Amino acid sequence: MPKIFINGREVEAKAGSTVIEVARAQGHDIPCFCWHKSLSVAGNCRLCVVEAEEGGWLDIACNMPVAEGLKVLTDSPKVKEHRQMMLELLTLNHPLDCGICDKAGECKLQDYYYEHNGAPSASVDKKVRLTKFVALNDRIVLDNERCVLCTRCVRFTHEVSKSHGLGIVGRGDHAMVRAAENGAFASDAYSDNVVDLCPVGALQSRQFLASSRVWYLTPTASICPGCERGCNVDVWHRSYDWQLHALDARKNVAIARVTPRDNAAVNGPWICNKGRDLAQLLDRPRATQAFVGGKAVATHDAVAAARKLIERARRPLALLSSWASNEELAAFKTALGDRFTVRIKQDHAATPGEVVQDDLLIRPDKNPNTAGARAAFPEASPWSATFDAAALHVQYDLVLVWGEGFDVASVTDVPVVFLNAYDDARNAQAAVFLPVSSMTERGGHYTNCDGQVGAFEACFDKPASVVHAQELFVELGVRVAEPMEA
C-alpha cells in the first residue's frame, strides 16, 4: 500500500484510490459537488482542489491518484483562495431563494459558501435567468437556476439505473439538465435517487415539495418492506422538539419522506421509488378496535376470547405474516409453535404496473421477511393464494391469520382469530380480531433474500388499545392439553 502525506502527516492509502477518498477517510473535509463515491469522476465543480507540496501546483483531488511519497495540502492559502473563487463563480447566477428552497438546511452550496467564502458577491450584473419548475417526470421537478451542473443526476441514469433518462443540453451559462425525449426517465424505477444526489435545491421531490423544513424532522433507521431485498432506509418524521399542537397534529405521526441509508452489503446508497412511497403504505388508517363476534370489545377481552378458542382447538392452523419480525416469529414459535400447523403467508404481491424484478435491487417477493419466516419454521410450506379457503374446515377447526394478504371473509365454518395492523371492514368478520402494532410502532429485525439481517426501529408510539404481536403471543401461549386425535 502506497504511503502519502496529507498536511504533513503520513498515511497509508489503498492502491488505485484517489486523494479525495484517502483524505476523507482520514477525516479531512474536502468540499465537492460533482464527486460521489458510487459514480464516475466528472471533475466539473473544481472545488476539491488540493496543493502538491512539491511544485505548488493545484489539482482536483477527485481525479488525483495516490502515489508513493505524494505530499498534498488540503487547506493551504492557495487552496483556500481557489475555493473562494470557485464558490463565487458558482453563486454568480444562483438565486438567493434559500428561504423557500426545500434543500435549505442540507444544501452543500449553502454550507460551503459560509465555510469557504462568506463574502458578499462582487458581481453587479444581473443573474442569468433559466427555466424553473420543469417537470422531469411525474415525481420530480427541476429548477435550472439552482443547478450547479455537477451532472451527478445524469451520471446516475447512465451508470446506475441505466435508463439514460437525463442529459445536458446547451453550453456555458445556458447549459441545462433535461429529460430524454423518449420518456425513459419517467419509467426509471430509481429516478428519485437523483433528488438525494443533487447537492443543491435544483431537483425536488413532488411528494416532499414545500411540506416541511428538514430541521423539523428526525430520521429513524428502518428497513424497506417493499420486497425481500430489505433495503436500509431512514424514515423521516416530525421531531419531538417540533411537535405540532395548534395545527394538524396528524403530521406528528406521519412519515414525511424516506431516504436510503447506505449499506454496501444490501443496497449501497440507493433505493427504488417504491421505497420512497412507503408513507402511502405505512400511513394507512390504523386498526385500533378489537372485536369478538363482530362486536367491539376491550382488547383484553378479545385476548381472553382468542385464548379460549386456542385452548379448545384440536387442529389449528396458523398463517404467519411475512412482515413479522424475527423476534415476533421467535415469540410465536416459543409460545404457540407446537400447537399449530404453520404455513407462511405472503402479505403483499406485486401491483399492476410495478417492476417485479431487475438486476439492481428489486426482487420478486414483495415482503421483507419471508426468509426469516422460513428460517424460523423450516418445515412450514408456503400458503397458496389459490387455496379454497371455504374448504379449510375439512382439515382444521381454527385458523389464526396474522397480517394482510388473506380474505378472512372467505373462511366459512371455521372460527378465525385475525391479527392486523390496518383498518379493514373485514376485521370485524373474524371470530376474534386483535389490532396489532404496525412496523413504524415497533422495533425488530428482518432477514433479507441474501441472509443479511437488518434492524428497524419504532418511529411512533402505538395506540393504547393496540398490542405488540410479540407480547400477545406470550399471553396466548397458555398450557393446554395435548391435542386429541380428530
Secondary structure, DSSP 8 states (H G I E B T S, - for coil): --EEEETTEEEE--TT-BHHHHHHHTT-----SS--TTS-----S--SEEEETTT--EEEGGG-B--TT-EEESS-HHHHHHHHHHHHHHTSS----GGG-TTTTS-HHHHHHHHHT-------S-------SEESSSSEEE-TTT-----HHHHHHHHTS----EEEES-GGG-EEEE-TT-GGGG-TTTTHHHHH-SSSSEEETTTTTT--GGGEEEEEEE-TTSTT--EEEEEEE-GGG--SSS-GGGGGSEEEEEE--BTTTTBT---HHHHTHHHHHTS-B---EEETTEEE-HHHHHHHHHHHHHH-SSEEEEEETT--HHHHHHHHHHHTTTSEEEEE-S----TT-----SSS--S---S-HHHHHHH-TT-EE--TTS-GGGGGGT-SEEEEESSSS-GGG--SS-EEEEESB--GGGGGSSEEEEB--GGG--EEEE-TTS-EEEE---S---TT-B-HHHHHHHH----------
